[in-house]
Amino acid sequence: MSRRKTERLLNLVICLLSTTRPLSAEQIRFAVPGYDPANDEAFQRMFERDKNELREIGIPIEVQKDPWEDDPGYRIVKQSYELPEITLEPDEAAVLGLAAQVWQRASLAEAAGGAMLKLKAGGVETDLAEGPLELRVDTRDAAFTPLWEAVRDRRAVTFHYRSGGSESVLKRVVEPWGVLSRRGRWYVVGHDRTRDGTRVFRLSRIVGDVTPTGRPGTVEVPEGTDLRALVAYGGDDPGPERTATVRVRPGTCQGLRHLAREVRPGDGWDEADIVFTDPERLAGWLASLGPDAVIDGPPDAREAVIRRLKGALH
Amino acid sequence: MNDRLPRLLALVPYLMSHPGASVPEVAKVFGLNEKQLIEDLQLVWMCGLPGHTPGDLIDVSWDGGEILIDNADTIARPLKLGVDEASALLVALRMLGELPEFAGGEVLGRVVAKLEQSAGDGAAAISNQVTVEVEAAPGALATVTDAARRGRRLSLVYYTPGRDEITPREVDPLRVALVDGRHYLEGWCYRAEAMRMFRVDRIQEVAVLDVAADPPAEAEPMDVTQGVFRPSETDELVELEVTPAGRWISEYYPVEEVEELGEGRQRVALRARDQGWLVRLALRLGDSGRVVRPETLAARVAETAKRTLANYEGSV
């Protein structure tokens, strides 16, 4: 942006803040340097653009239209513009300093940095976090920013999605209720209009762009929506807990022994009880342990292990 | 987007609330070099109230490097926080609230209340819809954090799933990191003679030694921007072909290259320090993936699968 334009916008902000009664476009044209005094159309276009730019950075311009006036009047109300007085105790400032570093280099870093700058400008002494605690959340998925905006603006989105293990990519129209980071992965939860049901999507499985569809302010988050619970179970029943019996060679399979409910020493093999819900997940883990572990049952989990091992033969 | 105007609208109030601040100090706060800051000051100096007579303009001086500002009362306060700005901080604060150090403490509550007050309803609403889940504090966390604070050496019994090994280690802690909701201890490991990240939930036993931490000079915090575990350039490059059921590989591990082969199949290239880990990975994949390169690894996978299946023979 040119220096002249920045100057004009800053003067416009000062002008609209300093006036107690709304000013017409014509009054503003002569009060703020840089507007075209000769060409009406050029001025109108420029003034419209300037108003939009100020609104984009969060400046509330009030428009007043009185029935007895031909033209609307504009002003900025101090109370809705200014950061209210805010003071932080030293312990509060320390906590805020920690919070501010969380998004470093993630897509919200700029927003957090902007907030901290405004607070500092408002005289709040914020400590830069020092010490041995480091906090970081990453938002590497390109879908994060458009989904954050969609949640913020309460509008539906369209994207293409590949479900886990699926060959095809399908189009989804989703009313997002929220986004959640769990074990390093981001999920979006919402109402899937295509499937007419509650669904959880992993951001890393979104293919291509996320496009807002529908008007802002139209998504209603149902009362009592529990994002954590929905992501934890993916909307499905995780199934009952069962116990597998696994034989392991003495001195091997340390991780398994640590997680086992019980390990009974035996002749050549120790026997471990492992609690599981999903036989396929269990099978992947046990197959990875190679010849040091043998599963005796239940039969479906045992079959799943054998199937994986046969699949790895070639 | 224009970022200079928001900066100027914060710069003026900053200068009003910090009279006499030095040019280098202010430049640092705003992430500018000194020349850029002076250009900002020169621009501000040309602005002011309608009329724009000398008495209407903002008065700025930076003689001798001390910045003084006057006649800028209309923009003496910064602009209120935007929804994104306040939410970014609120989401982070709520995440902090899940840490044992802050749980139940009222400090967080006070900060959240003050921020919500200065930001309006929109920010409070969205910050409830964006959640960073933090794992339940592992048993070793309090001890590890305390040792990092006091600079004491730690003795650990640590489980490495990649090699399925439990090893004793002595570690000089440098910091405790919460990355994407998981706790890590970063420190100088005397067993590896290198910096290492340890997942705190994989520490099976921990004791603080009566020895001051004394890491060597080359012990520098690691850059975790690209994820906590990064393979080294010198590790062997391995190529796998996976079916849709094996696509989790590229979501789960740092991979060098992913090529789509159609119908959801992928060719994935990744580096790993440890061939044993790769064999385990291939066994886990079963028929949802196969090693393309190197052939020695593919042969080792087939051989291990065969030996393992022998355990099941006769009783199938």
Contacts between the chains, C-beta under 8 A, distances in Angstrom:
chain1	res1	chain2	res2	distance
A	1	B	2	4.6
A	1	B	4	6.2
A	1	B	5	7.8
A	3	B	43	6.2
A	5	B	2	8.0
A	6	B	2	7.1
A	6	B	4	5.1
A	6	B	5	5.6
A	6	B	8	7.1
A	6	B	43	6.4
A	7	B	43	6.0
A	7	B	46	5.8
A	7	B	47	6.0
A	9	B	2	7.7
A	9	B	5	5.2
A	10	B	5	6.4
A	10	B	8	5.8
A	10	B	9	7.6
A	10	B	43	7.5
A	10	B	44	7.4
A	10	B	47	4.7
A	11	B	47	5.1
A	11	B	48	7.4
A	11	B	50	8.0
A	11	B	52	7.8
A	13	B	5	7.9
A	13	B	9	7.0
A	13	B	75	6.7
A	14	B	47	6.4
A	14	B	48	6.5
A	14	B	49	6.1
A	14	B	74	5.0
A	14	B	75	6.1
A	15	B	49	7.3
A	15	B	50	5.2
A	17	B	74	4.7
A	17	B	75	6.7
A	18	B	49	5.6
A	18	B	50	7.3
A	18	B	74	4.8
A	31	B	50	3.7
A	31	B	51	7.9
A	32	B	50	7.0
A	33	B	52	6.2
A	53	B	2	6.2
A	53	B	5	7.7
A	56	B	1	7.2
A	57	B	2	7.3
A	57	B	5	6.5
A	57	B	6	5.1
A	57	B	79	7.6
A	57	B	82	7.7
A	58	B	79	6.1
A	58	B	80	7.3
A	58	B	82	4.2
A	59	B	79	6.5
A	80	B	80	7.5
A	81	B	77	7.8
A	81	B	79	6.2
A	81	B	80	6.7
A	82	B	77	4.0
A	82	B	78	7.5
A	82	B	79	7.4
A	82	B	80	6.3
A	83	B	77	5.7
A	83	B	78	4.7
A	83	B	79	6.6
A	83	B	80	4.8
A	83	B	81	6.6
A	83	B	118	5.9
A	84	B	80	7.2
A	84	B	117	6.7
A	84	B	118	4.9
A	86	B	114	5.6
A	86	B	117	7.7
A	86	B	118	5.3
A	88	B	111	7.0
A	88	B	114	7.0
A	89	B	110	7.6
A	91	B	107	5.0
A	92	B	107	5.9
A	92	B	110	5.7
A	92	B	111	4.8
A	92	B	114	7.3
A	95	B	93	7.1
A	95	B	96	6.6
A	95	B	102	7.2
A	95	B	107	5.5
A	95	B	108	6.0
A	95	B	111	5.4
A	96	B	89	7.0
A	96	B	93	7.6
A	96	B	111	5.6
A	98	B	92	8.0
A	98	B	96	6.2
A	99	B	89	5.4
A	99	B	92	3.9
A	99	B	93	4.7
A	99	B	96	5.9
A	99	B	111	7.8
A	100	B	89	6.6
A	100	B	92	7.3
A	102	B	92	3.9
A	102	B	95	6.7
A	102	B	96	8.0
A	103	B	88	5.8
A	103	B	92	6.6
A	105	B	225	5.6
A	108	B	84	7.3
A	108	B	88	4.2
A	108	B	91	7.7
A	111	B	82	7.4
A	111	B	84	4.1
A	111	B	85	4.8
A	111	B	87	7.4
A	111	B	88	4.1
A	112	B	85	7.2
A	112	B	88	4.1
A	112	B	89	5.8
A	112	B	92	7.0
A	114	B	6	6.9
A	114	B	82	7.3
A	114	B	85	4.9
A	115	B	81	5.3
A	115	B	82	7.9
A	115	B	85	3.6
A	115	B	86	6.2
A	115	B	88	6.5
A	115	B	89	5.3
A	116	B	89	7.8
A	117	B	7	7.8
A	117	B	10	5.0
A	117	B	14	7.9
A	117	B	29	7.5
A	117	B	30	7.1
A	117	B	78	8.0
A	118	B	10	5.6
A	118	B	78	4.3
A	118	B	79	6.5
A	118	B	80	7.8
A	118	B	81	6.0
A	118	B	85	7.1
A	119	B	78	7.8
A	119	B	81	7.9
A	120	B	10	7.8
A	120	B	14	6.3
A	120	B	29	6.5
A	121	B	10	4.2
A	121	B	11	7.3
A	121	B	12	7.9
A	121	B	13	4.1
A	121	B	14	4.0
A	121	B	17	6.9
A	121	B	78	4.2
A	122	B	13	6.3
A	122	B	17	7.0
A	122	B	77	6.4
A	122	B	78	4.9
A	123	B	13	7.9
A	123	B	17	3.9
A	131	B	149	7.3
A	132	B	145	7.4
A	132	B	148	4.0
A	132	B	149	5.8
A	132	B	173	7.2
A	132	B	174	7.2
A	132	B	175	4.4
A	132	B	176	5.8
A	133	B	145	7.3
A	133	B	175	6.9
A	133	B	176	5.6
A	133	B	177	7.8
A	133	B	178	7.5
A	134	B	175	5.1
A	134	B	176	7.1
A	134	B	177	4.1
A	134	B	178	7.2
A	134	B	179	7.9
A	134	B	186	7.8
A	134	B	221	7.8
A	135	B	92	7.7
A	135	B	95	7.8
A	135	B	96	7.4
A	135	B	177	7.3
A	135	B	178	4.8
A	136	B	177	6.8
A	136	B	178	7.2
A	136	B	179	5.0
A	136	B	180	7.4
A	136	B	224	6.6
A	137	B	92	7.6
A	137	B	95	7.2
A	137	B	132	5.3
A	137	B	179	7.7
A	137	B	180	5.8
A	137	B	181	7.4
A	138	B	179	7.6
A	138	B	180	6.0
A	138	B	225	7.7
A	138	B	227	7.6
A	148	B	84	7.9
A	148	B	126	7.9
A	148	B	130	6.7
A	151	B	126	6.1
A	151	B	129	5.1
A	151	B	130	6.7
A	152	B	83	6.2
A	152	B	84	7.2
A	152	B	87	7.3
A	152	B	122	7.5
A	152	B	126	4.8
A	162	B	244	7.6
A	162	B	247	7.6
A	162	B	264	6.7
A	164	B	245	8.0
A	164	B	247	7.5
A	164	B	248	7.0
A	165	B	244	5.0
A	165	B	245	4.3
A	165	B	247	7.3
A	166	B	244	5.5
A	166	B	264	6.3
A	167	B	244	5.0
A	167	B	263	4.8
A	167	B	264	3.9
A	168	B	263	8.0
A	168	B	264	6.9
A	177	B	129	6.6
A	178	B	128	7.8
A	178	B	129	3.7
A	178	B	130	6.4
A	178	B	131	6.8
A	179	B	129	7.2
A	179	B	130	5.4
A	179	B	131	7.6
A	180	B	130	7.5
A	180	B	131	4.6
A	180	B	132	7.6
A	180	B	133	6.3
A	181	B	131	7.1
A	181	B	132	4.5
A	181	B	133	6.2
A	181	B	180	6.2
A	181	B	181	6.0
A	182	B	133	4.6
A	182	B	181	6.9
A	183	B	133	7.6
A	183	B	135	7.3
A	183	B	180	7.3
A	183	B	181	6.5
A	183	B	182	6.8
A	184	B	179	7.6
A	184	B	180	3.9
A	184	B	181	6.9
A	184	B	182	6.7
A	185	B	251	7.5
A	202	B	251	7.5
A	204	B	251	4.9
A	205	B	251	7.4
A	221	B	129	6.8
A	227	B	129	7.4
A	227	B	131	5.6
A	228	B	131	6.8
A	228	B	133	6.3
A	231	B	133	7.9
A	252	B	164	7.4
A	253	B	164	6.4
A	254	B	159	6.3
A	254	B	164	5.7
A	254	B	165	6.3
A	254	B	166	4.5
A	255	B	159	5.9
A	255	B	161	5.4
A	255	B	164	5.5
A	258	B	159	6.5
A	258	B	166	7.8
A	258	B	204	6.7
A	284	B	284	4.3
A	284	B	285	7.8
A	284	B	286	7.5
A	285	B	284	7.0
A	287	B	283	4.6
A	287	B	284	5.6
A	287	B	286	6.3
A	287	B	308	7.5
A	288	B	280	4.0
A	288	B	281	7.0
A	288	B	283	5.0
A	288	B	284	4.1
A	289	B	164	7.0
A	289	B	280	7.3
A	289	B	283	8.0
A	290	B	279	7.1
A	290	B	280	7.1
A	290	B	283	6.1
A	290	B	304	5.1
A	290	B	307	7.4
A	290	B	308	5.3
A	291	B	304	6.9
A	291	B	307	4.7
A	291	B	308	4.5
A	291	B	310	7.5
A	291	B	311	6.1
A	294	B	311	4.6
A	294	B	312	6.9
A	302	B	312	8.0
A	306	B	309	7.0
A	306	B	312	5.8
A	306	B	316	6.9
A	307	B	286	6.5
A	307	B	287	7.5
A	308	B	283	6.8
A	308	B	284	7.1
A	308	B	285	7.6
A	308	B	286	3.1
A	308	B	287	7.4
A	309	B	283	6.8
A	309	B	286	7.0
A	309	B	305	4.8
A	309	B	308	5.3
A	309	B	309	5.0
A	309	B	312	7.9
A	310	B	286	7.6
A	310	B	287	7.5
A	310	B	305	7.5
A	310	B	309	6.9
A	311	B	285	7.6
A	311	B	286	3.5
A	311	B	287	2.7
A	311	B	288	7.2
A	312	B	282	5.7
A	312	B	283	5.1
A	312	B	285	7.0
A	312	B	286	5.5
A	312	B	287	7.4
A	312	B	290	7.8
A	312	B	301	5.7
A	312	B	302	7.0
A	312	B	304	7.9
A	312	B	305	4.1
A	313	B	302	5.5
A	313	B	305	5.0
A	313	B	306	6.4
A	313	B	309	7.7
A	314	B	290	7.2
A	314	B	302	6.2
